[in-house]
Amino acid sequence: MNLTIDAPCKVNLNLNIGGRRQDGFHDVESIFAAFTLCDTLKFEAGEASGGSYQDEVQLDTAELPHFFGEILSPPRLSPEKNLVYRAIKLFKSKTGFDRTVKVNIVKRIPPAAGLGGGSSDAAAALLAMNTISGAALTNEELLRCAAELGSDIPFFIELAARHCPESNFCYAAYVSGRGERVEFSAAPPLDIVIANPCIESGTKEAFALLDETRASEKKLSLDSVDMRVKNCSKTNALAELSKDPSKWRFANDFLTVFMAQPSQKKKYQAILQDLARQGSLFSGLSGSGSSCFGIFPNSAAAKTAAHNLSAAWPFVRAARSLNAGRCF
């Protein structure tokens, strides 16, 4: 059986980070939205493996800048570290499914960039395996597998379950806990430009820097940081989302920390200023970096801005929020 799935990226429109929990994770409060920048995964199921593990995951990085291709190439990314490989292995351990699987992934979402590309690919792998196996797992069981693999993956599983071809709105989600609690709400469609300065920003390293900075009680300064949404409850965050983006008071705790690092400040400052000059209604950082984004009035404005910014930055893409009929 052959199956092709497009796995969308996510952008954190707002991201507040709480303290470290007993399980080692941090509490988060965030607004996620999915966009049309997608990886494409092609699955091919073979014969029963007879107990020998022969699954293959191949990455095609031709559409990414060389910088990101290097991050995804061996030995930097061994099969055991690839979330798609791990998702297939986990699915098989839960279900006893014994056919070999080959996956080719056309990567368009840069890795280590705050866009959830690896998490979305892993969700796509769980969904594909479930289809190939004849729905061996319920959606609840898939969500448990997703949470076991990574904090952002449940969002993409939940997103895929919301299919309404007639809808003309996008789904935004209030995400809390360590990322496993996902509550969806309808939101106005958004046109976005994603720009990345080709900085590798590992999640683990970003959280360590955040903890170190907070522990040292540094006085951080960032324009508009005092305007952030405090105590980002679901009600407050979704009420903010319903406003015109030019009036959003969203912020990202990681950006505050990165702007205090001389080695990173200039690039992040420049890319956010460039987005604003192109007419962004709101600009910010997604996830733990390194991708920045700007919200634009319409798709034409976003495409024009992306064209202009591509002369200055190595990775720039215009995208539109996924409506409910385009989830996976």
C-alpha positions as CSV (number, residue, x, y, z in Angstrom):
1,M,0.0,0.0,0.0
2,N,1.3,3.5,-0.9
3,L,0.2,6.6,0.9
4,T,1.2,10.3,0.5
5,I,0.6,12.8,3.3
6,D,1.5,16.5,3.5
7,A,2.6,17.5,7.0
8,P,2.1,21.2,7.8
9,C,4.3,23.4,9.9
10,K,3.0,25.2,13.1
11,V,3.8,28.7,14.3
12,N,3.6,29.8,17.9
13,L,1.7,33.1,17.8
14,N,2.3,33.5,21.5
15,L,4.5,31.4,23.8
16,N,4.8,31.8,27.6
17,I,7.2,29.4,29.4
18,G,6.6,28.4,33.1
19,G,8.9,26.8,35.5
20,R,10.6,23.4,35.2
21,R,8.3,20.5,36.3
22,Q,9.2,17.4,38.3
23,D,9.3,15.4,35.1
24,G,12.0,17.7,33.7
25,F,9.7,19.5,31.2
26,H,8.5,23.1,31.5
27,D,4.8,24.2,31.6
28,V,3.9,26.1,28.5
29,E,1.0,28.3,27.4
30,S,0.9,28.9,23.7
31,I,-1.3,29.7,20.7
32,F,-0.5,27.3,17.8
33,A,-1.7,27.7,14.2
34,A,-0.9,25.4,11.3
35,F,0.2,26.8,7.9
36,T,0.5,25.6,4.3
37,L,4.3,25.3,4.4
38,C,4.4,21.4,4.4
39,D,6.7,18.5,4.2
40,T,5.5,15.7,1.9
41,L,5.8,12.1,3.2
42,K,5.4,9.1,0.9
43,F,4.9,5.7,2.6
44,E,5.3,2.3,1.0
45,A,4.3,-0.7,2.9
46,G,6.0,-4.0,1.9
47,E,5.7,-7.6,3.0
48,A,5.8,-8.9,6.5
49,S,9.3,-8.5,7.9
50,G,9.4,-11.9,9.6
51,G,10.8,-10.3,12.7
52,S,13.7,-8.5,11.1
53,Y,13.6,-4.7,11.3
54,Q,14.0,-3.2,7.8
55,D,12.1,0.0,7.8
56,E,13.8,2.9,5.9
57,V,13.4,6.7,6.2
58,Q,15.0,8.8,3.4
59,L,15.2,12.6,3.5
60,D,15.1,14.8,0.4
61,T,16.4,18.2,1.5
62,A,16.9,19.7,-2.0
63,E,14.3,22.4,-1.3
64,L,16.1,23.6,1.8
65,P,19.2,25.8,2.1
66,H,22.3,23.7,2.5
67,F,22.7,24.8,6.1
68,F,19.5,22.8,7.1
69,G,20.4,19.9,4.9
70,E,23.6,19.5,6.9
71,I,21.6,19.3,10.1
72,L,19.5,16.5,8.7
73,S,22.4,14.5,7.2
74,P,24.2,11.6,8.8
75,P,25.9,11.4,11.3
76,R,24.1,14.4,12.7
77,L,20.7,12.6,12.4
78,S,20.9,8.9,12.9
79,P,17.8,6.7,12.3
80,E,17.3,6.4,16.0
81,K,17.0,10.1,16.4
82,N,14.6,10.6,13.5
83,L,11.1,11.1,14.8
84,V,9.5,9.4,11.9
85,Y,11.6,6.2,12.4
86,R,10.8,6.3,16.1
87,A,7.0,6.8,15.4
88,I,7.0,3.8,13.1
89,K,8.8,1.7,15.7
90,L,6.5,2.8,18.5
91,F,3.4,2.1,16.4
92,K,4.6,-1.4,15.7
93,S,5.4,-2.1,19.3
94,K,1.9,-1.0,20.3
95,T,0.0,-3.0,17.6
96,G,2.2,-5.9,16.5
97,F,2.0,-4.6,12.9
98,D,4.8,-6.5,11.0
99,R,5.1,-5.1,7.5
100,T,8.2,-3.2,6.4
101,V,7.7,0.4,5.7
102,K,9.8,2.8,3.5
103,V,9.3,6.5,3.8
104,N,10.6,9.3,1.6
105,I,10.3,12.8,3.1
106,V,10.5,15.9,1.0
107,K,11.6,18.4,3.5
108,R,10.4,22.0,3.1
109,I,10.1,22.9,6.8
110,P,13.6,23.7,8.2
111,P,14.7,21.6,11.2
112,A,15.7,23.1,14.6
113,A,13.7,26.2,13.6
114,G,10.7,26.4,15.8
115,L,8.2,25.3,13.2
116,G,7.5,21.8,14.4
117,G,8.6,20.0,11.2
118,G,9.9,16.9,12.9
119,S,6.8,16.7,15.1
120,S,4.4,17.1,12.2
121,D,6.3,14.4,10.3
122,A,6.0,12.1,13.3
123,A,2.3,12.7,13.5
124,A,2.0,12.0,9.8
125,A,3.8,8.7,10.3
126,L,1.5,7.7,13.1
127,L,-1.6,8.6,11.0
128,A,-0.1,6.8,7.9
129,M,0.7,3.6,9.9
130,N,-2.8,3.6,11.3
131,T,-4.3,3.9,7.8
132,I,-2.1,1.2,6.4
133,S,-2.8,-1.2,9.3
134,G,-6.6,-0.7,9.0
135,A,-7.0,1.6,12.0
136,A,-5.3,-0.5,14.6
137,L,-5.3,2.3,17.1
138,T,-8.1,4.7,18.2
139,N,-7.5,8.4,18.1
140,E,-7.1,8.4,21.9
141,E,-4.4,5.7,21.6
142,L,-2.7,7.7,18.8
143,L,-2.6,10.8,21.1
144,R,-0.9,8.7,23.8
145,C,1.7,7.6,21.3
146,A,2.2,11.2,20.2
147,A,2.7,12.4,23.7
148,E,5.2,9.7,24.3
149,L,7.2,10.8,21.3
150,G,7.2,14.6,21.8
151,S,5.4,17.6,23.2
152,D,4.2,19.2,20.0
153,I,3.0,16.0,18.3
154,P,-0.5,15.8,19.9
155,F,-1.3,19.1,18.3
156,F,-0.9,17.6,14.8
157,I,-2.8,14.5,15.6
158,E,-5.7,16.6,16.9
159,L,-5.5,18.9,13.9
160,A,-5.8,15.9,11.5
161,A,-9.0,14.8,13.3
162,R,-10.7,18.1,12.5
163,H,-11.9,17.8,8.9
164,C,-14.6,20.0,7.6
165,P,-14.3,20.7,3.8
166,E,-16.8,23.5,3.8
167,S,-15.0,25.6,6.4
168,N,-13.4,28.9,5.6
169,F,-11.7,29.5,8.9
170,C,-8.5,28.2,10.4
171,Y,-8.1,26.2,13.6
172,A,-5.9,27.7,16.3
173,A,-5.2,25.8,19.4
174,Y,-4.5,26.9,23.0
175,V,-1.7,24.5,24.0
176,S,-0.8,23.9,27.7
177,G,0.8,21.5,30.1
178,R,4.1,20.4,28.5
179,G,2.3,20.6,25.1
180,E,0.0,17.6,25.4
181,R,-3.2,19.5,26.3
182,V,-4.7,20.9,23.1
183,E,-7.9,22.9,22.9
184,F,-9.0,24.1,19.4
185,S,-11.0,27.1,18.5
186,A,-12.0,28.7,15.2
187,A,-9.9,31.7,14.2
188,P,-9.8,34.2,11.3
189,P,-7.6,33.1,8.4
190,L,-4.0,34.4,8.5
191,D,-1.4,35.2,5.8
192,I,2.1,34.8,7.0
193,V,5.7,35.2,5.9
194,I,8.2,32.9,7.6
195,A,11.8,34.1,7.6
196,N,14.8,32.2,9.0
197,P,18.4,33.5,9.3
198,C,19.9,30.0,9.2
199,I,20.6,29.7,12.9
200,E,20.3,26.3,14.4
201,S,18.2,26.6,17.6
202,G,17.9,23.4,19.5
203,T,14.9,23.1,21.9
204,K,17.0,21.6,24.7
205,E,19.6,24.3,24.4
206,A,17.1,27.1,24.3
207,F,15.3,25.9,27.4
208,A,18.7,25.6,29.2
209,L,19.5,29.2,28.2
210,L,16.1,30.3,29.4
211,D,16.6,28.6,32.8
212,E,20.1,30.0,33.1
213,T,19.0,33.5,32.3
214,R,16.1,33.4,34.8
215,A,18.3,32.0,37.5
216,S,20.8,34.8,37.1
217,E,17.9,37.3,37.4
218,K,19.1,39.4,34.6
219,K,17.2,42.6,33.7
220,L,16.2,41.9,30.1
221,S,14.8,44.6,27.9
222,L,12.9,44.2,24.6
223,D,10.7,46.7,22.9
224,S,7.0,45.9,23.6
225,V,7.9,43.2,26.1
226,D,5.7,45.0,28.7
227,M,2.8,44.6,26.2
228,R,2.8,40.8,26.3
229,V,-0.2,38.9,27.3
230,K,0.3,38.1,31.0
231,N,-1.2,35.0,32.5
232,C,-2.0,33.6,29.1
233,S,-5.3,31.8,29.9
234,K,-7.2,30.2,27.1
235,T,-9.9,32.9,27.3
236,N,-7.4,35.8,27.3
237,A,-5.3,34.3,24.5
238,L,-8.2,33.5,22.2
239,A,-9.8,36.9,22.8
240,E,-6.5,38.5,21.8
241,L,-6.4,36.3,18.6
242,S,-9.8,37.6,17.5
243,K,-8.4,41.2,17.3
244,D,-6.7,42.7,14.3
245,P,-3.1,41.4,14.3
246,S,-1.8,45.0,14.5
247,K,-3.3,45.1,18.0
248,W,-2.0,41.7,19.3
249,R,-0.1,41.8,22.6
250,F,1.5,38.4,22.0
251,A,5.1,37.6,22.8
252,N,7.6,34.8,23.0
253,D,9.7,34.3,26.2
254,F,12.5,32.8,24.1
255,L,12.8,36.0,22.1
256,T,13.3,38.0,25.2
257,V,16.3,35.7,26.1
258,F,17.8,35.6,22.6
259,M,17.7,39.4,22.4
260,A,20.0,39.5,25.5
261,Q,22.6,37.4,23.6
262,P,25.0,39.6,21.6
263,S,25.7,36.8,19.2
264,Q,22.0,36.5,18.3
265,K,20.5,39.9,19.0
266,K,21.6,41.6,15.7
267,K,20.2,38.9,13.4
268,Y,16.8,38.7,15.2
269,Q,16.5,42.4,15.5
270,A,17.3,42.8,11.8
271,I,14.9,40.1,10.6
272,L,12.0,41.5,12.7
273,Q,12.7,45.0,11.5
274,D,12.7,43.9,7.9
275,L,9.3,42.1,8.3
276,A,7.9,45.4,9.8
277,R,9.3,47.4,6.9
278,Q,7.5,45.1,4.5
279,G,4.2,45.9,6.2
280,S,3.8,43.1,8.8
281,L,0.9,43.8,11.1
282,F,2.6,41.7,13.8
283,S,6.0,40.1,14.0
284,G,7.4,37.5,16.3
285,L,9.5,34.4,16.9
286,S,8.1,30.9,16.6
287,G,8.8,28.2,19.2
288,S,12.3,28.2,20.5
289,G,13.6,29.8,17.3
290,S,15.1,30.4,14.9
291,S,12.2,31.2,12.6
292,C,10.6,34.6,12.8
293,F,7.3,35.5,11.2
294,G,5.1,38.4,10.1
295,I,1.4,38.5,9.8
296,F,0.2,40.4,6.6
297,P,-3.1,41.8,5.5
298,N,-3.6,39.3,2.7
299,S,-1.9,36.7,0.5
300,A,-0.8,39.2,-2.1
301,A,0.9,41.4,0.5
302,A,2.6,38.3,2.0
303,K,3.9,37.1,-1.4
304,T,5.3,40.5,-2.2
305,A,7.0,40.8,1.2
306,A,8.4,37.3,0.8
307,H,9.8,38.1,-2.6
308,N,11.5,41.3,-1.3
309,L,12.9,39.6,1.8
310,S,14.4,36.7,-0.1
311,A,17.1,39.0,-1.3
312,A,18.3,39.5,2.3
313,W,17.6,36.2,4.1
314,P,18.4,32.6,3.1
315,F,15.0,31.1,3.9
316,V,11.8,33.0,3.3
317,R,8.3,31.5,2.6
318,A,4.8,33.0,2.3
319,A,2.1,30.7,3.6
320,R,-1.6,30.8,4.6
321,S,-3.2,29.3,7.7
322,L,-4.7,25.8,7.1
323,N,-8.5,25.8,7.1
324,A,-10.2,22.8,8.6
325,G,-10.7,21.1,5.3
326,R,-6.9,21.0,4.6
327,C,-5.6,19.2,7.7
328,F,-3.2,16.5,6.5
